[in-house]
Amino acid sequence: MTAPDVWLSPAKINLFLRITGRRADGMHELQTAFQFIDLCDRLSFQVNDSGLIQRAIPVRNVSEQDDLTLRAARLLQQAAGITAGVTVTLHKNIPVGGGLGGASSNAATTLHALNRLWQLRLEEKELLRLAAELGADVPIFILGSAAWAEGVGEKLTPLEFATPWYLIVDTGTHVSTHEMFADSQLTRNSPQLTISPPEPGAYGNVFEPVVRARYPAINAVFNWLQDFSTPFLTGTGGCVVAPCQSEDLAIEIQAQAPPGVNTHIAQGKNISALREQLSA
C-alpha cells in the first residue's frame, strides 16, 4: 500500500465507565465500552535519517516532554533498534482534555504510520504491546474496532454497537484524569457487568458526579441537554455527549447551544477512520 500523506486520528467515546476494584499495584480495574466517532485529528510525517523525533509546529498547551505522539515515535524507534527520525505535524480537531482520547489516538496513529513509513513490518500484537506502555486508552486505537474493555483497559472484546448521531459539547474545561482518579468521592467498587452491547450512557460513568460537582460549566451543559436527550460524560471528562436519533436533531439542538461552548456533530462508528484507512 502507498502510505497516505495525511493520517487520520479518530476520537472515541465511552458509552459507560465503571471502576470495579483496585489492584495490588494501585491501578484501577475498569469496565467500559469504546466506540469511535468521525471526529478526527490529522497527522503527517516527514521521515529522515537524522535520528531526531520532533514536531513541525507546537501543539497548544502540550509540551514536547508531555507529547504522547513524540513519546510513541521514540518508543517505536527504540523497540525497533533503528536510527531513522521523523518530523511530525499534528492538526488538532479533538478537544484536549475532553475525554475523547485525542492524545491516545495520536499515539496509536503514530505507531501505525511509522511502522509503515519506517518499513518495520511489526505485527499488530507488537504494536498493541507498545501501545499499552503509553497508556490505557492507546490499544483501542491500535485495534480500531469498537469494543468492551476490562482490566486497566487492555482486555478488549470487539462488539457491534448502535451508531447514532451525537452532539459533543465542549466547555473548554480541561479535566485532569489524575485528579479525577484521586478524588475521595469516586466510586471504586461498582458491581461487575456481563459483556453486552450497552445503550449509550445506560450503565453510567463513575466520574460524572465528581466532574459535575467540581466544574459548574460542565454541570450547566448537563442541565441544558437534559431537555433534549440523555447526556453522559465520556472518559474522565470534560466533554458531554448527547445521543441523537438523527443528524437533523443534533443540528437542531446545536442551534440552541448556550454561549461559551464549542459543539461537534459526529456519528458513532464501529470501525475507526484509521482502521478504514489502513485497510484501504
ChimeraX attribute file (.defattr): number of C-alpha atoms within 10 A of each C-alpha:
attribute: neighborCount
match mode: 1-to-1
recipient: residues
	/A:1	7
	/A:2	7
	/A:3	12
	/A:4	13
	/A:5	9
	/A:6	14
	/A:7	23
	/A:8	25
	/A:9	32
	/A:10	29
	/A:11	27
	/A:12	30
	/A:13	27
	/A:14	25
	/A:15	25
	/A:16	23
	/A:17	24
	/A:18	24
	/A:19	24
	/A:20	18
	/A:21	18
	/A:22	15
	/A:23	10
	/A:24	6
	/A:25	6
	/A:26	8
	/A:27	12
	/A:28	19
	/A:29	17
	/A:30	22
	/A:31	24
	/A:32	26
	/A:33	27
	/A:34	27
	/A:35	26
	/A:36	28
	/A:37	24
	/A:38	18
	/A:39	21
	/A:40	23
	/A:41	22
	/A:42	17
	/A:43	20
	/A:44	19
	/A:45	21
	/A:46	13
	/A:47	17
	/A:48	14
	/A:49	10
	/A:50	10
	/A:51	14
	/A:52	15
	/A:53	19
	/A:54	17
	/A:55	17
	/A:56	13
	/A:57	11
	/A:58	12
	/A:59	14
	/A:60	8
	/A:61	9
	/A:62	12
	/A:63	10
	/A:64	14
	/A:65	8
	/A:66	11
	/A:67	16
	/A:68	23
	/A:69	27
	/A:70	21
	/A:71	17
	/A:72	25
	/A:73	25
	/A:74	19
	/A:75	17
	/A:76	24
	/A:77	22
	/A:78	11
	/A:79	11
	/A:80	14
	/A:81	9
	/A:82	13
	/A:83	12
	/A:84	15
	/A:85	21
	/A:86	25
	/A:87	18
	/A:88	20
	/A:89	19
	/A:90	21
	/A:91	14
	/A:92	17
	/A:93	15
	/A:94	23
	/A:95	23
	/A:96	21
	/A:97	21
	/A:98	27
	/A:99	25
	/A:100	29
	/A:101	25
	/A:102	26
	/A:103	26
	/A:104	27
	/A:105	29
	/A:106	28
	/A:107	27
	/A:108	31
	/A:109	26
	/A:110	27
	/A:111	26
	/A:112	21
	/A:113	23
	/A:114	23
	/A:115	20
	/A:116	16
	/A:117	17
	/A:118	17
	/A:119	9
	/A:120	13
	/A:121	12
	/A:122	14
	/A:123	9
	/A:124	14
	/A:125	12
	/A:126	11
	/A:127	19
	/A:128	20
	/A:129	13
	/A:130	20
	/A:131	25
	/A:132	17
	/A:133	12
	/A:134	19
	/A:135	16
	/A:136	14
	/A:137	25
	/A:138	29
	/A:139	26
	/A:140	30
	/A:141	30
	/A:142	26
	/A:143	20
	/A:144	23
	/A:145	22
	/A:146	25
	/A:147	25
	/A:148	25
	/A:149	21
	/A:150	20
	/A:151	19
	/A:152	19
	/A:153	22
	/A:154	19
	/A:155	14
	/A:156	19
	/A:157	13
	/A:158	17
	/A:159	16
	/A:160	16
	/A:161	20
	/A:162	13
	/A:163	16
	/A:164	17
	/A:165	21
	/A:166	27
	/A:167	24
	/A:168	25
	/A:169	26
	/A:170	25
	/A:171	20
	/A:172	17
	/A:173	17
	/A:174	16
	/A:175	19
	/A:176	16
	/A:177	16
	/A:178	9
	/A:179	10
	/A:180	19
	/A:181	18
	/A:182	10
	/A:183	12
	/A:184	10
	/A:185	12
	/A:186	16
	/A:187	17
	/A:188	17
	/A:189	15
	/A:190	14
	/A:191	11
	/A:192	13
	/A:193	11
	/A:194	7
	/A:195	15
	/A:196	11
	/A:197	14
	/A:198	16
	/A:199	12
	/A:200	24
	/A:201	19
	/A:202	11
	/A:203	14
	/A:204	18
	/A:205	23
	/A:206	22
	/A:207	24
	/A:208	24
	/A:209	15
	/A:210	19
	/A:211	22
	/A:212	18
	/A:213	11
	/A:214	13
	/A:215	15
	/A:216	11
	/A:217	18
	/A:218	25
	/A:219	17
	/A:220	13
	/A:221	21
	/A:222	22
	/A:223	10
	/A:224	15
	/A:225	20
	/A:226	12
	/A:227	10
	/A:228	14
	/A:229	19
	/A:230	15
	/A:231	24
	/A:232	26
	/A:233	32
	/A:234	27
	/A:235	27
	/A:236	25
	/A:237	26
	/A:238	31
	/A:239	29
	/A:240	27
	/A:241	28
	/A:242	25
	/A:243	24
	/A:244	22
	/A:245	12
	/A:246	13
	/A:247	16
	/A:248	11
	/A:249	17
	/A:250	22
	/A:251	16
	/A:252	12
	/A:253	18
	/A:254	17
	/A:255	10
	/A:256	10
	/A:257	15
	/A:258	11
	/A:259	7
	/A:260	9
	/A:261	14
	/A:262	15
	/A:263	18
	/A:264	17
	/A:265	19
	/A:266	20
	/A:267	17
	/A:268	21
	/A:269	22
	/A:270	19
	/A:271	20
	/A:272	27
	/A:273	23
	/A:274	23
	/A:275	19
	/A:276	11
	/A:277	12
	/A:278	17
	/A:279	8
	/A:280	8
